[in-house]
Amino acid sequence: MNRLLSRFGKRIVREKLKSLQELYGIEVIETNPAYSSQECSGCGYVDKKNRKSTQEFECQACGKRVNAQVNSAQNLLRRRSVEGITIRTPKKQVLEVLIERHLERLKGCHSAPLEVLKENPYYSDSRDFLDGLSKPLECG
Ligand SMILES: [Zn+2]
């Protein structure tokens, strides 16, 4: 029943957006929402603990504090141009792309919060990479 209602609701929303697009020339782009509420719009760190409540977001890695809805919206806006993530990308694969991008940003930065990352189960496949960052490096 939930699936039926969900599909029915999505069809109504799509039809409405399509009519707005035709009527006003508004560009409509679908983006993959997976982990958008757990990803930091500042540094890209993904952690369940980043989301304090429905309104509060505090990044465990960089300390950024922002309204949780605003944070998610910023992530969704950026995602339309992220390589490797489309509307049909499976959730698990979205997480892999986000982790890979975050780790790529950490290269060459001495402020990587390694202990936080090592405790995060999302980063468990990246232990070797994190161990390689264990000594302070120059930010590039
Ligand atoms: Zn952050």
py3Dmol code that shows the C-alpha trace and the ligand (Angstrom):
import py3Dmol

protein = """\
ATOM      1  CA  MET A   1       0.000   0.000   0.000  1.00  0.00           C
ATOM      2  CA  ASN A   2       2.810   2.395   0.909  1.00  0.00           C
ATOM      3  CA  ARG A   3       4.495   1.656  -2.400  1.00  0.00           C
ATOM      4  CA  LEU A   4       1.263   2.290  -4.309  1.00  0.00           C
ATOM      5  CA  LEU A   5       0.705   5.586  -2.509  1.00  0.00           C
ATOM      6  CA  SER A   6       4.322   6.560  -2.990  1.00  0.00           C
ATOM      7  CA  ARG A   7       4.239   5.859  -6.746  1.00  0.00           C
ATOM      8  CA  PHE A   8       0.894   7.589  -7.119  1.00  0.00           C
ATOM      9  CA  GLY A   9       2.187  10.609  -5.217  1.00  0.00           C
ATOM     10  CA  LYS A  10       5.366  10.794  -7.281  1.00  0.00           C
ATOM     11  CA  ARG A  11       3.375  10.666 -10.527  1.00  0.00           C
ATOM     12  CA  ILE A  12       1.182  13.568  -9.386  1.00  0.00           C
ATOM     13  CA  VAL A  13       4.240  15.610  -8.372  1.00  0.00           C
ATOM     14  CA  ARG A  14       6.004  14.848 -11.697  1.00  0.00           C
ATOM     15  CA  GLU A  15       2.920  15.876 -13.692  1.00  0.00           C
ATOM     16  CA  LYS A  16       2.622  19.108 -11.711  1.00  0.00           C
ATOM     17  CA  LEU A  17       6.333  19.911 -12.173  1.00  0.00           C
ATOM     18  CA  LYS A  18       6.045  19.161 -15.886  1.00  0.00           C
ATOM     19  CA  SER A  19       3.136  21.571 -16.234  1.00  0.00           C
ATOM     20  CA  LEU A  20       5.066  24.273 -14.331  1.00  0.00           C
ATOM     21  CA  GLN A  21       8.052  23.616 -16.577  1.00  0.00           C
ATOM     22  CA  GLU A  22       5.953  24.084 -19.714  1.00  0.00           C
ATOM     23  CA  LEU A  23       4.028  27.054 -18.355  1.00  0.00           C
ATOM     24  CA  TYR A  24       6.894  29.065 -16.856  1.00  0.00           C
ATOM     25  CA  GLY A  25      10.015  27.546 -18.402  1.00  0.00           C
ATOM     26  CA  ILE A  26      11.273  26.385 -15.015  1.00  0.00           C
ATOM     27  CA  GLU A  27      14.103  23.856 -15.258  1.00  0.00           C
ATOM     28  CA  VAL A  28      13.314  20.655 -13.341  1.00  0.00           C
ATOM     29  CA  ILE A  29      16.211  18.331 -12.472  1.00  0.00           C
ATOM     30  CA  GLU A  30      15.865  15.151 -10.428  1.00  0.00           C
ATOM     31  CA  THR A  31      18.717  14.364  -8.053  1.00  0.00           C
ATOM     32  CA  ASN A  32      19.504  11.323  -5.943  1.00  0.00           C
ATOM     33  CA  PRO A  33      18.686  12.140  -2.288  1.00  0.00           C
ATOM     34  CA  ALA A  34      20.652   9.283  -0.674  1.00  0.00           C
ATOM     35  CA  TYR A  35      22.671  10.490   2.353  1.00  0.00           C
ATOM     36  CA  SER A  36      21.974  14.154   1.530  1.00  0.00           C
ATOM     37  CA  SER A  37      20.881  14.710   5.148  1.00  0.00           C
ATOM     38  CA  GLN A  38      24.039  13.082   6.562  1.00  0.00           C
ATOM     39  CA  GLU A  39      26.598  14.696   4.222  1.00  0.00           C
ATOM     40  CA  CYS A  40      28.300  17.933   5.294  1.00  0.00           C
ATOM     41  CA  SER A  41      27.777  20.602   2.629  1.00  0.00           C
ATOM     42  CA  GLY A  42      31.039  22.187   3.766  1.00  0.00           C
ATOM     43  CA  CYS A  43      33.635  19.399   3.789  1.00  0.00           C
ATOM     44  CA  GLY A  44      31.718  16.427   2.351  1.00  0.00           C
ATOM     45  CA  TYR A  45      32.027  14.222   5.442  1.00  0.00           C
ATOM     46  CA  VAL A  46      29.184  11.652   5.706  1.00  0.00           C
ATOM     47  CA  ASP A  47      28.100  10.467   9.162  1.00  0.00           C
ATOM     48  CA  LYS A  48      24.783   9.547  10.799  1.00  0.00           C
ATOM     49  CA  LYS A  49      25.928  11.574  13.821  1.00  0.00           C
ATOM     50  CA  ASN A  50      26.114  14.764  11.722  1.00  0.00           C
ATOM     51  CA  ARG A  51      22.333  14.983  11.829  1.00  0.00           C
ATOM     52  CA  LYS A  52      21.461  16.021  15.387  1.00  0.00           C
ATOM     53  CA  SER A  53      17.690  16.415  14.808  1.00  0.00           C
ATOM     54  CA  THR A  54      15.283  17.330  12.021  1.00  0.00           C
ATOM     55  CA  GLN A  55      16.539  20.926  12.181  1.00  0.00           C
ATOM     56  CA  GLU A  56      20.107  20.691  13.526  1.00  0.00           C
ATOM     57  CA  PHE A  57      23.183  19.646  11.550  1.00  0.00           C
ATOM     58  CA  GLU A  58      26.665  19.618  13.070  1.00  0.00           C
ATOM     59  CA  CYS A  59      29.556  18.091  11.141  1.00  0.00           C
ATOM     60  CA  GLN A  60      31.615  15.727  13.300  1.00  0.00           C
ATOM     61  CA  ALA A  61      34.654  16.334  11.086  1.00  0.00           C
ATOM     62  CA  CYS A  62      34.840  20.091  10.424  1.00  0.00           C
ATOM     63  CA  GLY A  63      32.395  21.386  13.051  1.00  0.00           C
ATOM     64  CA  LYS A  64      30.127  23.216  10.594  1.00  0.00           C
ATOM     65  CA  ARG A  65      26.745  23.995  12.184  1.00  0.00           C
ATOM     66  CA  VAL A  66      23.804  24.785   9.946  1.00  0.00           C
ATOM     67  CA  ASN A  67      20.071  24.221   9.624  1.00  0.00           C
ATOM     68  CA  ALA A  68      19.692  20.563   8.574  1.00  0.00           C
ATOM     69  CA  GLN A  69      17.194  21.386   5.816  1.00  0.00           C
ATOM     70  CA  VAL A  70      19.492  24.039   4.345  1.00  0.00           C
ATOM     71  CA  ASN A  71      22.434  21.615   4.469  1.00  0.00           C
ATOM     72  CA  SER A  72      20.474  18.920   2.587  1.00  0.00           C
ATOM     73  CA  ALA A  73      19.260  21.430  -0.007  1.00  0.00           C
ATOM     74  CA  GLN A  74      22.845  22.582  -0.667  1.00  0.00           C
ATOM     75  CA  ASN A  75      23.932  18.958  -1.143  1.00  0.00           C
ATOM     76  CA  LEU A  76      21.067  18.250  -3.559  1.00  0.00           C
ATOM     77  CA  LEU A  77      21.836  21.381  -5.560  1.00  0.00           C
ATOM     78  CA  ARG A  78      25.479  20.326  -5.955  1.00  0.00           C
ATOM     79  CA  ARG A  79      24.611  16.693  -6.712  1.00  0.00           C
ATOM     80  CA  ARG A  80      23.134  17.425 -10.102  1.00  0.00           C
ATOM     81  CA  SER A  81      26.700  17.897 -11.337  1.00  0.00           C
ATOM     82  CA  VAL A  82      28.432  15.143  -9.346  1.00  0.00           C
ATOM     83  CA  GLU A  83      29.943  12.492 -11.568  1.00  0.00           C
ATOM     84  CA  GLY A  84      28.971   8.958 -10.634  1.00  0.00           C
ATOM     85  CA  ILE A  85      25.641   9.825  -8.991  1.00  0.00           C
ATOM     86  CA  THR A  86      22.417   9.814 -10.989  1.00  0.00           C
ATOM     87  CA  ILE A  87      18.796   9.465  -9.934  1.00  0.00           C
ATOM     88  CA  ARG A  88      19.091   5.692 -10.518  1.00  0.00           C
ATOM     89  CA  THR A  89      22.391   5.118  -8.658  1.00  0.00           C
ATOM     90  CA  PRO A  90      21.827   2.568  -5.845  1.00  0.00           C
ATOM     91  CA  LYS A  91      22.097   3.976  -2.314  1.00  0.00           C
ATOM     92  CA  LYS A  92      25.167   1.879  -1.443  1.00  0.00           C
ATOM     93  CA  GLN A  93      26.986   3.151  -4.527  1.00  0.00           C
ATOM     94  CA  VAL A  94      26.063   6.770  -3.703  1.00  0.00           C
ATOM     95  CA  LEU A  95      27.747   6.300  -0.315  1.00  0.00           C
ATOM     96  CA  GLU A  96      30.863   4.892  -1.977  1.00  0.00           C
ATOM     97  CA  VAL A  97      31.099   7.900  -4.326  1.00  0.00           C
ATOM     98  CA  LEU A  98      30.585  10.357  -1.441  1.00  0.00           C
ATOM     99  CA  ILE A  99      33.251   8.666   0.734  1.00  0.00           C
ATOM    100  CA  GLU A 100      35.689   8.563  -2.189  1.00  0.00           C
ATOM    101  CA  ARG A 101      35.134  12.281  -2.898  1.00  0.00           C
ATOM    102  CA  HIS A 102      35.573  13.173   0.777  1.00  0.00           C
ATOM    103  CA  LEU A 103      38.789  11.186   1.093  1.00  0.00           C
ATOM    104  CA  GLU A 104      40.073  12.789  -2.115  1.00  0.00           C
ATOM    105  CA  ARG A 105      39.554  16.218  -0.502  1.00  0.00           C
ATOM    106  CA  LEU A 106      41.524  15.120   2.573  1.00  0.00           C
ATOM    107  CA  LYS A 107      44.677  14.410   0.590  1.00  0.00           C
ATOM    108  CA  GLY A 108      47.260  17.011   1.436  1.00  0.00           C
ATOM    109  CA  CYS A 109      45.358  18.484   4.404  1.00  0.00           C
ATOM    110  CA  HIS A 110      46.809  18.338   7.910  1.00  0.00           C
ATOM    111  CA  SER A 111      43.454  18.874   9.610  1.00  0.00           C
ATOM    112  CA  ALA A 112      41.901  15.533   8.678  1.00  0.00           C
ATOM    113  CA  PRO A 113      39.940  14.379  11.766  1.00  0.00           C
ATOM    114  CA  LEU A 114      41.276  10.851  11.495  1.00  0.00           C
ATOM    115  CA  GLU A 115      39.920   9.474  14.776  1.00  0.00           C
ATOM    116  CA  VAL A 116      36.381  10.549  13.863  1.00  0.00           C
ATOM    117  CA  LEU A 117      36.680   8.921  10.441  1.00  0.00           C
ATOM    118  CA  LYS A 118      38.167   5.693  11.809  1.00  0.00           C
ATOM    119  CA  GLU A 119      35.194   5.257  14.165  1.00  0.00           C
ATOM    120  CA  ASN A 120      32.654   5.801  11.361  1.00  0.00           C
ATOM    121  CA  PRO A 121      31.395   2.466   9.891  1.00  0.00           C
ATOM    122  CA  TYR A 122      30.866   4.173   6.513  1.00  0.00           C
ATOM    123  CA  TYR A 123      34.661   4.543   6.273  1.00  0.00           C
ATOM    124  CA  SER A 124      35.547   0.976   7.345  1.00  0.00           C
ATOM    125  CA  ASP A 125      36.603   0.034   3.792  1.00  0.00           C
ATOM    126  CA  SER A 126      39.021   2.992   3.741  1.00  0.00           C
ATOM    127  CA  ARG A 127      41.208   1.979   6.718  1.00  0.00           C
ATOM    128  CA  ASP A 128      44.383   1.631   4.648  1.00  0.00           C
ATOM    129  CA  PHE A 129      43.909   5.088   3.155  1.00  0.00           C
ATOM    130  CA  LEU A 130      43.252   6.635   6.578  1.00  0.00           C
ATOM    131  CA  ASP A 131      46.289   4.890   8.078  1.00  0.00           C
ATOM    132  CA  GLY A 132      48.328   6.432   5.260  1.00  0.00           C
ATOM    133  CA  LEU A 133      47.160   9.880   6.377  1.00  0.00           C
ATOM    134  CA  SER A 134      48.190   9.295   9.991  1.00  0.00           C
ATOM    135  CA  LYS A 135      51.079  11.765   9.929  1.00  0.00           C
ATOM    136  CA  PRO A 136      50.372  15.483   9.524  1.00  0.00           C
ATOM    137  CA  LEU A 137      50.636  16.686   5.942  1.00  0.00           C
ATOM    138  CA  GLU A 138      50.760  20.100   4.320  1.00  0.00           C
ATOM    139  CA  CYS A 139      47.496  21.539   3.006  1.00  0.00           C
ATOM    140  CA  GLY A 140      47.748  21.988  -0.733  1.00  0.00           C
TER     141      GLY A 140
END
"""
ligand_1 = """\
1
ZN
Zn 32.131 19.188 7.509
"""
view = py3Dmol.view(width=600, height=400)
view.addModel(protein, "pdb")
view.setStyle({"model": 0}, {"cartoon": {"style": "trace"}})
view.addModel(ligand_1, "xyz")
view.setStyle({"model": 1}, {"stick": {}})
view.zoomTo()
view.show()
